[in-house]
Amino acid sequence: MFLPILLTYNIVLNKYLCRMEYFSIGQILGTFGLNGEVVLKHNLGKKTSLKGLEVLFVEESKDKFLPYFITGTKIKNEEEVYIAIDGITTKEQAKKLSPKKVWLREEDFHKQAGKSAPISLIGYLMIDGRKELGNVLEVIEQPLQILCRLEIEGKEVLIPLHEETIRSINHKKKQVLVELPEGLLEVYLG
């Protein structure tokens, strides 16, 4: 009797784990109510209920994500959404997910992120003048600036994006053209 359920669960789970490209969208801030709902603070750049999203991934440790299946969502505000998760039915169970980062598969990320949101630059190629620097791996939003994390020559590099460094963004080619301050890359690579 339980074998068909287990096989179905494994088939669904394999569907979501076959691709290992995940994008961070925010973190679980805490619990809501007594039935195990959590509050997700996201950086998707738009008010969203995550409509159509079936699964999200919670970071258990560096580069280790566990899938959690969504049973319901409700918008709280521009940057937050309440989420009910399959199997999480008490406040105590939900507390174990806070404060952990939440990730989406690449396909789901592109469906959910706002087109003009800084987070939508993940995966774009950053170019300084005519030199390709690499793909944006993460967007870190801070109060006064946005940082893009890249890996150049095997080292982590943080590139600030603001009106002085951005020359243009080409969404069709998925490119960010920048003019970096002299010596910035040497700080990381030199």
N, CA and C atoms as an extended XYZ file, in Angstrom:
570
Properties=species:S:1:pos:R:3:atomname:S:1:resname:S:1:resid:I:1 pbc="F F F"
N         0.808       -1.193        0.000 N   MET     1
C         0.000        0.000        0.000 CA  MET     1
C         0.857        1.265        0.000 C   MET     1
N         1.958        1.265        0.769 N   PHE     2
C         2.815        2.445        0.842 CA  PHE     2
C         3.815        2.500       -0.316 C   PHE     2
N         4.052        1.378       -0.989 N   LEU     3
C         5.025        1.337       -2.081 CA  LEU     3
C         4.664        2.282       -3.223 C   LEU     3
N         3.410        2.331       -3.708 N   PRO     4
C         3.087        3.288       -4.787 CA  PRO     4
C         3.315        4.744       -4.373 C   PRO     4
N         3.003        5.072       -3.133 N   ILE     5
C         3.215        6.441       -2.645 CA  ILE     5
C         4.700        6.745       -2.623 C   ILE     5
N         5.507        5.818       -2.126 N   LEU     6
C         6.954        6.002       -2.055 CA  LEU     6
C         7.547        6.131       -3.459 C   LEU     6
N         7.114        5.300       -4.398 N   LEU     7
C         7.621        5.383       -5.770 CA  LEU     7
C         7.225        6.706       -6.417 C   LEU     7
N         5.987        7.133       -6.207 N   THR     8
C         5.542        8.419       -6.752 CA  THR     8
C         6.374        9.554       -6.170 C   THR     8
N         6.610        9.525       -4.872 N   TYR     9
C         7.415       10.560       -4.217 CA  TYR     9
C         8.822       10.580       -4.804 C   TYR     9
N         9.442        9.418       -5.007 N   ASN    10
C        10.793        9.356       -5.564 CA  ASN    10
C        10.836        9.867       -6.998 C   ASN    10
N         9.820        9.567       -7.799 N   ILE    11
C         9.773       10.066       -9.179 CA  ILE    11
C         9.673       11.581       -9.178 C   ILE    11
N         8.780       12.126       -8.349 N   VAL    12
C         8.624       13.580       -8.258 CA  VAL    12
C         9.914       14.206       -7.738 C   VAL    12
N        10.524       13.620       -6.712 N   LEU    13
C        11.758       14.137       -6.140 CA  LEU    13
C        12.874       14.140       -7.181 C   LEU    13
N        13.022       13.068       -7.950 N   ASN    14
C        14.058       12.998       -8.979 CA  ASN    14
C        13.845       14.046      -10.060 C   ASN    14
N        12.601       14.363      -10.367 N   LYS    15
C        12.286       15.400      -11.354 CA  LYS    15
C        12.902       16.728      -10.928 C   LYS    15
N        12.887       17.020       -9.635 N   TYR    16
C        13.384       18.293       -9.143 CA  TYR    16
C        14.877       18.278       -8.850 C   TYR    16
N        15.465       17.137       -8.650 N   LEU    17
C        16.885       17.074       -8.290 CA  LEU    17
C        17.801       16.795       -9.473 C   LEU    17
N        17.249       16.489      -10.646 N   CYS    18
C        18.077       16.118      -11.781 CA  CYS    18
C        18.954       17.283      -12.251 C   CYS    18
N        18.569       18.497      -11.993 N   ARG    19
C        19.332       19.671      -12.412 CA  ARG    19
C        19.908       20.335      -11.175 C   ARG    19
N        21.181       20.608      -11.157 N   MET    20
C        21.819       21.114       -9.952 CA  MET    20
C        22.111       22.613      -10.006 C   MET    20
N        21.316       23.377      -10.724 N   GLU    21
C        21.507       24.816      -10.813 CA  GLU    21
C        20.442       25.503       -9.967 C   GLU    21
N        20.857       26.094       -8.839 N   TYR    22
C        19.927       26.732       -7.917 CA  TYR    22
C        20.271       28.201       -7.758 C   TYR    22
N        19.240       29.038       -7.554 N   PHE    23
C        19.437       30.464       -7.339 CA  PHE    23
C        18.808       30.843       -6.007 C   PHE    23
N        19.557       31.567       -5.176 N   SER    24
C        19.065       32.016       -3.883 CA  SER    24
C        18.066       33.148       -4.080 C   SER    24
N        16.921       33.054       -3.402 N   ILE    25
C        15.898       34.102       -3.534 CA  ILE    25
C        15.605       34.809       -2.214 C   ILE    25
N        16.175       34.351       -1.119 N   GLY    26
C        15.915       34.982        0.170 CA  GLY    26
C        16.079       34.002        1.304 C   GLY    26
N        15.354       34.262        2.399 N   GLN    27
C        15.452       33.358        3.540 CA  GLN    27
C        14.158       33.323        4.331 C   GLN    27
N        14.016       32.233        5.060 N   ILE    28
C        12.851       32.073        5.936 CA  ILE    28
C        13.114       32.884        7.196 C   ILE    28
N        12.204       33.820        7.484 N   LEU    29
C        12.375       34.705        8.636 CA  LEU    29
C        11.870       34.091        9.931 C   LEU    29
N        10.816       33.287        9.836 N   GLY    30
C        10.229       32.715       11.039 CA  GLY    30
C         8.942       31.997       10.713 C   GLY    30
N         8.159       31.781       11.742 N   THR    31
C         6.912       31.041       11.583 CA  THR    31
C         5.727       31.999       11.600 C   THR    31
N         4.577       31.473       11.168 N   PHE    32
C         3.331       32.239       11.196 CA  PHE    32
C         2.223       31.293       11.635 C   PHE    32
N         1.492       31.690       12.626 N   GLY    33
C         0.374       30.880       13.096 CA  GLY    33
C         0.826       29.626       13.829 C   GLY    33
N        -0.129       28.738       14.023 N   LEU    34
C         0.135       27.521       14.790 CA  LEU    34
C         0.215       26.276       13.925 C   LEU    34
N        -0.025       26.406       12.612 N   ASN    35
C        -0.104       25.241       11.727 CA  ASN    35
C         1.146       25.002       10.896 C   ASN    35
N         2.261       25.607       11.279 N   GLY    36
C         3.519       25.308       10.618 CA  GLY    36
C         3.839       26.134        9.385 C   GLY    36
N         3.114       27.216        9.152 N   GLU    37
C         3.461       28.076        8.022 CA  GLU    37
C         4.721       28.872        8.353 C   GLU    37
N         5.477       29.211        7.298 N   VAL    38
C         6.685       30.008        7.470 CA  VAL    38
C         6.539       31.310        6.689 C   VAL    38
N         7.365       32.292        7.057 N   VAL    39
C         7.410       33.570        6.347 CA  VAL    39
C         8.709       33.611        5.562 C   VAL    39
N         8.585       33.730        4.241 N   LEU    40
C         9.743       33.828        3.360 CA  LEU    40
C         9.928       35.279        2.960 C   LEU    40
N        11.110       35.833        3.241 N   LYS    41
C        11.469       37.164        2.739 CA  LYS    41
C        12.272       36.928        1.471 C   LYS    41
N        11.761       37.440        0.341 N   HIS    42
C        12.393       37.176       -0.951 CA  HIS    42
C        12.900       38.459       -1.602 C   HIS    42
N        13.784       38.279       -2.588 N   ASN    43
C        14.345       39.381       -3.356 CA  ASN    43
C        13.924       39.285       -4.817 C   ASN    43
N        12.727       38.831       -5.070 N   LEU    44
C        12.281       38.599       -6.445 CA  LEU    44
C        11.891       39.878       -7.174 C   LEU    44
N        11.824       40.993       -6.471 N   GLY    45
C        11.583       42.269       -7.112 CA  GLY    45
C        10.147       42.549       -7.491 C   GLY    45
N         9.234       41.756       -6.987 N   LYS    46
C         7.819       41.998       -7.252 CA  LYS    46
C         6.991       41.311       -6.178 C   LYS    46
N         5.791       41.816       -5.982 N   LYS    47
C         4.844       41.193       -5.055 CA  LYS    47
C         4.407       39.882       -5.695 C   LYS    47
N         4.532       38.790       -4.964 N   THR    48
C         4.226       37.492       -5.556 CA  THR    48
C         3.683       36.517       -4.535 C   THR    48
N         2.837       35.618       -5.018 N   SER    49
C         2.346       34.520       -4.191 CA  SER    49
C         3.068       33.224       -4.569 C   SER    49
N         4.062       33.331       -5.452 N   LEU    50
C         4.812       32.172       -5.958 CA  LEU    50
C         3.895       31.201       -6.693 C   LEU    50
N         2.885       31.749       -7.371 N   LYS    51
C         1.905       30.943       -8.093 CA  LYS    51
C         2.597       29.970       -9.046 C   LYS    51
N         2.172       28.725       -8.998 N   GLY    52
C         2.711       27.697       -9.878 CA  GLY    52
C         3.967       27.021       -9.360 C   GLY    52
N         4.545       27.534       -8.285 N   LEU    53
C         5.762       26.937       -7.729 CA  LEU    53
C         5.378       25.731       -6.873 C   LEU    53
N         5.956       24.584       -7.180 N   GLU    54
C         5.637       23.357       -6.452 CA  GLU    54
C         6.646       23.040       -5.356 C   GLU    54
N         7.900       23.436       -5.562 N   VAL    55
C         8.949       23.056       -4.624 CA  VAL    55
C         9.942       24.200       -4.455 C   VAL    55
N        10.449       24.326       -3.235 N   LEU    56
C        11.560       25.230       -2.968 CA  LEU    56
C        12.618       24.428       -2.225 C   LEU    56
N        13.828       24.945       -2.227 N   PHE    57
C        14.936       24.224       -1.611 CA  PHE    57
C        15.493       25.051       -0.464 C   PHE    57
N        15.674       24.406        0.677 N   VAL    58
C        16.201       25.070        1.856 CA  VAL    58
C        17.637       24.602        2.047 C   VAL    58
N        18.527       25.574        2.269 N   GLU    59
C        19.947       25.263        2.426 CA  GLU    59
C        20.195       24.704        3.824 C   GLU    59
N        20.582       23.448        3.867 N   GLU    60
C        20.892       22.794        5.146 CA  GLU    60
C        22.331       23.079        5.562 C   GLU    60
N        23.232       23.087        4.591 N   SER    61
C        24.627       23.466        4.784 CA  SER    61
C        25.139       23.928        3.426 C   SER    61
N        26.356       24.428        3.371 N   LYS    62
C        26.875       24.986        2.114 CA  LYS    62
C        26.740       23.982        0.977 C   LYS    62
N        26.044       24.412       -0.093 N   ASP    63
C        25.822       23.617       -1.301 CA  ASP    63
C        25.034       22.335       -1.064 C   ASP    63
N        24.277       22.265        0.038 N   LYS    64
C        23.415       21.115        0.307 CA  LYS    64
C        22.004       21.631        0.534 C   LYS    64
N        21.099       21.269       -0.388 N   PHE    65
C        19.736       21.766       -0.354 CA  PHE    65
C        18.756       20.613       -0.202 C   PHE    65
N        17.723       20.836        0.595 N   LEU    66
C        16.663       19.849        0.738 CA  LEU    66
C        15.377       20.405        0.136 C   LEU    66
N        14.667       19.584       -0.651 N   PRO    67
C        13.429       20.068       -1.261 CA  PRO    67
C        12.280       20.057       -0.256 C   PRO    67
N        11.447       21.084       -0.347 N   TYR    68
C        10.229       21.169        0.447 CA  TYR    68
C         9.097       21.491       -0.517 C   TYR    68
N         8.040       20.694       -0.457 N   PHE    69
C         6.928       20.833       -1.385 CA  PHE    69
C         5.880       21.784       -0.809 C   PHE    69
N         5.466       22.725       -1.618 N   ILE    70
C         4.548       23.787       -1.209 CA  ILE    70
C         3.105       23.308       -1.336 C   ILE    70
N         2.321       23.522       -0.256 N   THR    71
C         0.900       23.170       -0.309 CA  THR    71
C         0.011       24.411       -0.380 C   THR    71
N         0.576       25.574       -0.088 N   GLY    72
C        -0.198       26.810       -0.166 CA  GLY    72
C         0.670       28.021        0.097 C   GLY    72
N         0.254       29.169       -0.457 N   THR    73
C         0.966       30.419       -0.233 CA  THR    73
C        -0.025       31.562       -0.105 C   THR    73
N         0.426       32.640        0.522 N   LYS    74
C        -0.390       33.835        0.649 CA  LYS    74
C         0.563       35.031        0.758 C   LYS    74
N         0.297       36.066       -0.017 N   ILE    75
C         1.136       37.262       -0.003 CA  ILE    75
C         0.986       37.984        1.334 C   ILE    75
N         2.118       38.360        1.921 N   LYS    76
C         2.107       39.181        3.133 CA  LYS    76
C         2.317       40.651        2.749 C   LYS    76
N         3.372       40.920        1.946 N   ASN    77
C         3.650       42.270        1.459 CA  ASN    77
C         4.561       42.176        0.233 C   ASN    77
N         5.172       43.280       -0.177 N   GLU    78
C         6.017       43.318       -1.380 CA  GLU    78
C         7.132       42.277       -1.361 C   GLU    78
N         7.723       42.049       -0.191 N   GLU    79
C         8.910       41.198       -0.099 CA  GLU    79
C         8.701       39.921        0.706 C   GLU    79
N         7.497       39.683        1.201 N   GLU    80
C         7.281       38.521        2.052 CA  GLU    80
C         6.043       37.747        1.630 C   GLU    80
N         6.124       36.436        1.839 N   VAL    81
C         5.004       35.556        1.509 CA  VAL    81
C         4.920       34.463        2.585 C   VAL    81
N         3.690       34.121        2.959 N   TYR    82
C         3.462       33.002        3.871 CA  TYR    82
C         3.450       31.731        3.040 C   TYR    82
N         4.090       30.686        3.554 N   ILE    83
C         4.155       29.424        2.817 CA  ILE    83
C         3.782       28.263        3.730 C   ILE    83
N         2.873       27.415        3.251 N   ALA    84
C         2.541       26.157        3.916 CA  ALA    84
C         3.319       25.059        3.178 C   ALA    84
N         3.975       24.211        3.939 N   ILE    85
C         4.844       23.184        3.372 CA  ILE    85
C         4.334       21.803        3.759 C   ILE    85
N         4.326       20.904        2.781 N   ASP    86
C         3.883       19.528        2.992 CA  ASP    86
C         4.691       18.884        4.120 C   ASP    86
N         4.003       18.335        5.103 N   GLY    87
C         4.663       17.639        6.207 CA  GLY    87
C         5.033       18.526        7.379 C   GLY    87
N         4.954       19.830        7.223 N   ILE    88
C         5.233       20.767        8.317 CA  ILE    88
C         3.877       21.248        8.824 C   ILE    88
N         3.493       20.750        9.995 N   THR    89
C         2.144       21.043       10.494 CA  THR    89
C         2.121       21.721       11.865 C   THR    89
N         3.292       21.912       12.461 N   THR    90
C         3.330       22.573       13.761 CA  THR    90
C         4.347       23.711       13.735 C   THR    90
N         4.154       24.633       14.656 N   LYS    91
C         5.072       25.762       14.783 CA  LYS    91
C         6.484       25.275       15.115 C   LYS    91
N         6.595       24.233       15.911 N   GLU    92
C         7.892       23.687       16.306 CA  GLU    92
C         8.648       23.123       15.095 C   GLU    92
N         7.946       22.428       14.213 N   GLN    93
C         8.576       21.907       12.998 CA  GLN    93
C         9.044       23.055       12.100 C   GLN    93
N         8.219       24.078       11.993 N   ALA    94
C         8.536       25.216       11.123 CA  ALA    94
C         9.735       26.010       11.643 C   ALA    94
N         9.882       26.097       12.958 N   LYS    95
C        11.001       26.844       13.557 CA  LYS    95
C        12.351       26.302       13.100 C   LYS    95
N        12.428       25.024       12.788 N   LYS    96
C        13.690       24.404       12.367 CA  LYS    96
C        14.166       24.924       11.011 C   LYS    96
N        13.268       25.561       10.264 N   LEU    97
C        13.624       26.091        8.934 CA  LEU    97
C        14.100       27.543        8.996 C   LEU    97
N        14.060       28.145       10.165 N   SER    98
C        14.417       29.555       10.297 CA  SER    98
C        15.731       29.710       11.049 C   SER    98
N        16.585       30.601       10.655 N   PRO    99
C        16.624       31.450        9.461 CA  PRO    99
C        17.517       30.816        8.395 C   PRO    99
N        16.962       30.086        7.499 N   LYS   100
C        17.742       29.410        6.456 CA  LYS   100
C        17.454       30.027        5.091 C   LYS   100
N        18.465       29.969        4.224 N   LYS   101
C        18.325       30.490        2.867 CA  LYS   101
C        17.420       29.584        2.043 C   LYS   101
N        16.686       30.212        1.128 N   VAL   102
C        15.779       29.492        0.236 CA  VAL   102
C        16.277       29.651       -1.192 C   VAL   102
N        16.249       28.545       -1.928 N   TRP   103
C        16.748       28.508       -3.299 CA  TRP   103
C        15.681       27.941       -4.217 C   TRP   103
N        15.743       28.342       -5.482 N   LEU   104
C        14.867       27.792       -6.513 CA  LEU   104
C        15.724       27.215       -7.631 C   LEU   104
N        15.145       26.231       -8.328 N   ARG   105
C        15.806       25.738       -9.536 CA  ARG   105
C        15.816       26.866      -10.553 C   ARG   105
N        16.757       26.841      -11.473 N   GLU   106
C        16.912       27.899      -12.458 CA  GLU   106
C        15.614       28.184      -13.213 C   GLU   106
N        14.956       27.154      -13.678 N   GLU   107
C        13.711       27.312      -14.443 CA  GLU   107
C        12.645       28.024      -13.619 C   GLU   107
N        12.473       27.611      -12.363 N   ASP   108
C        11.492       28.239      -11.485 CA  ASP   108
C        11.880       29.677      -11.145 C   ASP   108
N        13.165       29.894      -10.949 N   PHE   109
C        13.664       31.237      -10.636 CA  PHE   109
C        13.283       32.232      -11.722 C   PHE   109
N        13.528       31.867      -12.979 N   HIS   110
C        13.240       32.782      -14.087 CA  HIS   110
C        11.741       33.057      -14.238 C   HIS   110
N        10.901       32.118      -13.846 N   LYS   111
C         9.455       32.337      -13.886 CA  LYS   111
C         8.999       33.279      -12.775 C   LYS   111
N         9.682       33.259      -11.638 N   GLN   112
C         9.234       33.998      -10.459 CA  GLN   112
C         9.863       35.385      -10.313 C   GLN   112
N        11.089       35.584      -10.801 N   ALA   113
C        11.795       36.858      -10.609 CA  ALA   113
C        11.224       37.955      -11.495 C   ALA   113
N        11.128       39.146      -10.949 N   GLY   114
C        10.705       40.313      -11.716 CA  GLY   114
C        11.773       40.658      -12.742 C   GLY   114
N        11.368       41.047      -13.925 N   LYS   115
C        12.320       41.319      -15.024 CA  LYS   115
C        13.280       42.457      -14.703 C   LYS   115
N        12.842       43.443      -13.937 N   SER   116
C        13.712       44.576      -13.630 CA  SER   116
C        14.376       44.454      -12.257 C   SER   116
N        14.157       43.354      -11.568 N   ALA   117
C        14.746       43.150      -10.250 CA  ALA   117
C        16.236       42.856      -10.378 C   ALA   117
N        17.056       43.394       -9.487 N   PRO   118
C        18.493       43.101       -9.545 CA  PRO   118
C        18.793       41.601       -9.546 C   PRO   118
N        18.001       40.826       -8.828 N   ILE   119
C        18.234       39.386       -8.747 CA  ILE   119
C        18.107       38.705      -10.110 C   ILE   119
N        17.398       39.341      -11.046 N   SER   120
C        17.237       38.749      -12.380 CA  SER   120
C        18.537       38.745      -13.183 C   SER   120
N        19.580       39.417      -12.683 N   LEU   121
C        20.876       39.437      -13.367 CA  LEU   121
C        21.696       38.165      -13.134 C   LEU   121
N        21.223       37.296      -12.267 N   ILE   122
C        21.945       36.043      -12.026 CA  ILE   122
C        22.025       35.268      -13.337 C   ILE   122
N        23.231       34.827      -13.655 N   GLY   123
C        23.461       34.087      -14.891 CA  GLY   123
C        23.909       34.972      -16.044 C   GLY   123
N        23.770       36.288      -15.909 N   TYR   124
C        24.203       37.206      -16.966 CA  TYR   124
C        25.738       37.254      -17.018 C   TYR   124
N        26.265       37.472      -18.199 N   LEU   125
C        27.704       37.633      -18.400 CA  LEU   125
C        28.065       39.084      -18.119 C   LEU   125
N        29.048       39.306      -17.229 N   MET   126
C        29.505       40.653      -16.932 CA  MET   126
C        30.740       40.950      -17.773 C   MET   126
N        30.710       42.124      -18.415 N   ILE   127
C        31.794       42.521      -19.310 CA  ILE   127
C        32.289       43.897      -18.887 C   ILE   127
N        33.602       44.006      -18.666 N   ASP   128
C        34.240       45.284      -18.339 CA  ASP   128
C        34.957       45.764      -19.591 C   ASP   128
N        34.398       46.795      -20.231 N   GLY   129
C        34.960       47.245      -21.510 CA  GLY   129
C        34.753       46.160      -22.547 C   GLY   129
N        35.835       45.515      -22.949 N   ARG   130
C        35.752       44.395      -23.899 CA  ARG   130
C        36.143       43.064      -23.249 C   ARG   130
N        36.462       43.103      -21.972 N   LYS   131
C        36.926       41.897      -21.275 CA  LYS   131
C        35.762       41.203      -20.554 C   LYS   131
N        35.529       39.925      -20.904 N   GLU   132
C        34.507       39.132      -20.222 CA  GLU   132
C        35.029       38.727      -18.854 C   GLU   132
N        34.300       39.094      -17.814 N   LEU   133
C        34.717       38.784      -16.451 CA  LEU   133
C        34.177       37.443      -15.967 C   LEU   133
N        32.961       37.119      -16.337 N   GLY   134
C        32.332       35.875      -15.907 CA  GLY   134
C        30.852       36.081      -15.675 C   GLY   134
N        30.182       35.013      -15.327 N   ASN   135
C        28.737       35.062      -15.086 CA  ASN   135
C        28.442       35.475      -13.652 C   ASN   135
N        27.364       36.220      -13.483 N   VAL   136
C        26.917       36.634      -12.154 CA  VAL   136
C        26.369       35.396      -11.446 C   VAL   136
N        26.965       35.049      -10.312 N   LEU   137
C        26.563       33.862       -9.556 CA  LEU   137
C        25.545       34.179       -8.468 C   LEU   137
N        25.620       35.414       -7.961 N   GLU   138
C        24.725       35.813       -6.880 CA  GLU   138
C        24.607       37.328       -6.889 C   GLU   138
N        23.459       37.834       -6.514 N   VAL   139
C        23.248       39.271       -6.364 CA  VAL   139
C        22.971       39.531       -4.890 C   VAL   139
N        23.774       40.407       -4.306 N   ILE   140
C        23.654       40.734       -2.891 CA  ILE   140
C        23.146       42.169       -2.799 C   ILE   140
N        21.933       42.333       -2.301 N   GLU   141
C        21.340       43.665       -2.192 CA  GLU   141
C        21.612       44.232       -0.817 C   GLU   141
N        22.251       45.410       -0.809 N   GLN   142
C        22.529       46.127        0.421 CA  GLN   142
C        21.801       47.464        0.361 C   GLN   142
N        21.652       48.158        1.490 N   PRO   143
C        20.877       49.399        1.480 CA  PRO   143
C        21.332       50.434        0.438 C   PRO   143
N        22.628       50.617        0.250 N   LEU   144
C        23.092       51.667       -0.646 CA  LEU   144
C        23.680       51.168       -1.952 C   LEU   144
N        23.845       49.863       -2.106 N   GLN   145
C        24.404       49.352       -3.349 CA  GLN   145
C        24.046       47.891       -3.560 C   GLN   145
N        24.291       47.456       -4.775 N   ILE   146
C        24.076       46.066       -5.151 CA  ILE   146
C        25.433       45.481       -5.507 C   ILE   146
N        25.726       44.302       -4.992 N   LEU   147
C        26.968       43.613       -5.307 CA  LEU   147
C        26.660       42.364       -6.115 C   LEU   147
N        27.455       42.124       -7.134 N   CYS   148
C        27.345       40.894       -7.914 CA  CYS   148
C        28.551       40.022       -7.595 C   CYS   148
N        28.280       38.776       -7.248 N   ARG   149
C        29.361       37.838       -6.948 CA  ARG   149
C        29.687       37.050       -8.213 C   ARG   149
N        30.975       37.067       -8.579 N   LEU   150
C        31.486       36.314       -9.716 CA  LEU   150
C        32.651       35.467       -9.244 C   LEU   150
N        33.031       34.517      -10.058 N   GLU   151
C        34.260       33.770       -9.798 CA  GLU   151
C        35.182       34.026      -10.982 C   GLU   151
N        36.349       34.628      -10.687 N   ILE   152
C        37.323       34.950      -11.711 CA  ILE   152
C        38.646       34.313      -11.315 C   ILE   152
N        39.198       33.531      -12.218 N   GLU   153
C        40.470       32.826      -11.963 CA  GLU   153
C        40.412       32.025      -10.656 C   GLU   153
N        39.258       31.432      -10.389 N   GLY   154
C        39.085       30.594       -9.211 CA  GLY   154
C        38.908       31.354       -7.902 C   GLY   154
N        38.771       32.681       -7.980 N   LYS   155
C        38.609       33.494       -6.771 CA  LYS   155
C        37.270       34.215       -6.794 C   LYS   155
N        36.686       34.371       -5.614 N   GLU   156
C        35.421       35.092       -5.485 CA  GLU   156
C        35.681       36.590       -5.604 C   GLU   156
N        34.883       37.253       -6.451 N   VAL   157
C        35.016       38.691       -6.688 CA  VAL   157
C        33.637       39.330       -6.516 C   VAL   157
N        33.585       40.440       -5.797 N   LEU   158
C        32.342       41.184       -5.611 CA  LEU   158
C        32.433       42.489       -6.400 C   LEU   158
N        31.502       42.645       -7.333 N   ILE   159
C        31.472       43.820       -8.199 CA  ILE   159
C        30.285       44.701       -7.794 C   ILE   159
N        30.554       45.952       -7.403 N   PRO   160
C        29.437       46.849       -7.054 CA  PRO   160
C        28.735       47.346       -8.316 C   PRO   160
N        27.417       47.352       -8.272 N   LEU   161
C        26.629       47.894       -9.374 CA  LEU   161
C        25.915       49.153       -8.894 C   LEU   161
N        26.191       50.244       -9.560 N   HIS   162
C        25.488       51.506       -9.321 CA  HIS   162
C        25.632       52.347      -10.576 C   HIS   162
N        25.070       53.516      -10.577 N   GLU   163
C        25.022       54.308      -11.807 CA  GLU   163
C        26.399       54.671      -12.350 C   GLU   163
N        27.437       54.660      -11.524 N   GLU   164
C        28.784       54.978      -12.001 CA  GLU   164
C        29.474       53.792      -12.666 C   GLU   164
N        29.068       52.571      -12.336 N   THR   165
C        29.745       51.397      -12.908 CA  THR   165
C        28.965       50.754      -14.046 C   THR   165
N        27.643       50.838      -14.031 N   ILE   166
C        26.836       50.190      -15.070 CA  ILE   166
C        26.816       51.058      -16.329 C   ILE   166
N        27.187       50.466      -17.444 N   ARG   167
C        27.085       51.150      -18.736 CA  ARG   167
C        25.777       50.765      -19.426 C   ARG   167
N        25.443       49.477      -19.407 N   SER   168
C        24.175       49.028      -19.974 CA  SER   168
C        23.901       47.589      -19.561 C   SER   168
N        22.634       47.227      -19.681 N   ILE   169
C        22.209       45.851      -19.435 CA  ILE   169
C        21.443       45.405      -20.667 C   ILE   169
N        21.902       44.313      -21.271 N   ASN   170
C        21.262       43.768      -22.463 CA  ASN   170
C        20.557       42.477      -22.054 C   ASN   170
N        19.226       42.558      -21.867 N   HIS   171
C        18.478       41.395      -21.407 CA  HIS   171
C        18.396       40.305      -22.475 C   HIS   171
N        18.383       40.686      -23.741 N   LYS   172
C        18.311       39.676      -24.805 CA  LYS   172
C        19.583       38.838      -24.851 C   LYS   172
N        20.742       39.495      -24.732 N   LYS   173
C        22.020       38.782      -24.767 CA  LYS   173
C        22.445       38.296      -23.377 C   LYS   173
N        21.700       38.706      -22.353 N   LYS   174
C        22.018       38.377      -20.960 CA  LYS   174
C        23.430       38.837      -20.612 C   LYS   174
N        23.653       40.143      -20.806 N   GLN   175
C        24.952       40.751      -20.545 CA  GLN   175
C        24.796       42.018      -19.707 C   GLN   175
N        25.773       42.218      -18.822 N   VAL   176
C        25.865       43.447      -18.044 CA  VAL   176
C        27.188       44.091      -18.429 C   VAL   176
N        27.123       45.266      -19.048 N   LEU   177
C        28.329       45.985      -19.437 CA  LEU   177
C        28.660       46.990      -18.345 C   LEU   177
N        29.887       46.917      -17.828 N   VAL   178
C        30.300       47.776      -16.723 CA  VAL   178
C        31.609       48.474      -17.054 C   VAL   178
N        31.892       49.522      -16.304 N   GLU   179
C        33.193       50.190      -16.328 CA  GLU   179
C        33.646       50.237      -14.874 C   GLU   179
N        34.572       49.345      -14.537 N   LEU   180
C        34.988       49.200      -13.148 CA  LEU   180
C        36.063       50.213      -12.776 C   LEU   180
N        36.069       50.623      -11.526 N   PRO   181
C        37.128       51.524      -11.062 CA  PRO   181
C        38.494       50.847      -11.204 C   PRO   181
N        39.474       51.641      -11.548 N   GLU   182
C        40.826       51.109      -11.714 CA  GLU   182
C        41.308       50.466      -10.415 C   GLU   182
N        41.843       49.263      -10.531 N   GLY   183
C        42.411       48.564       -9.386 CA  GLY   183
C        41.442       47.676       -8.624 C   GLY   183
N        40.145       47.742       -8.950 N   LEU   184
C        39.169       46.931       -8.205 CA  LEU   184
C        39.453       45.436       -8.334 C   LEU   184
N        39.674       44.956       -9.553 N   LEU   185
C        39.921       43.526       -9.741 CA  LEU   185
C        41.227       43.078       -9.084 C   LEU   185
N        42.219       43.957       -9.078 N   GLU   186
C        43.511       43.614       -8.457 CA  GLU   186
C        43.377       43.363       -6.961 C   GLU   186
N        42.391       44.026       -6.337 N   VAL   187
C        42.151       43.796       -4.897 CA  VAL   187
C        41.841       42.312       -4.663 C   VAL   187
N        41.085       41.717       -5.579 N   TYR   188
C        40.693       40.319       -5.442 CA  TYR   188
C        41.682       39.350       -6.075 C   TYR   188
N        42.279       39.750       -7.176 N   LEU   189
C        43.106       38.834       -7.966 CA  LEU   189
C        44.612       39.021       -7.775 C   LEU   189
N        44.989       40.197       -7.305 N   GLY   190
C        46.402       40.565       -7.240 CA  GLY   190
C        47.083       40.025       -6.073 C   GLY   190
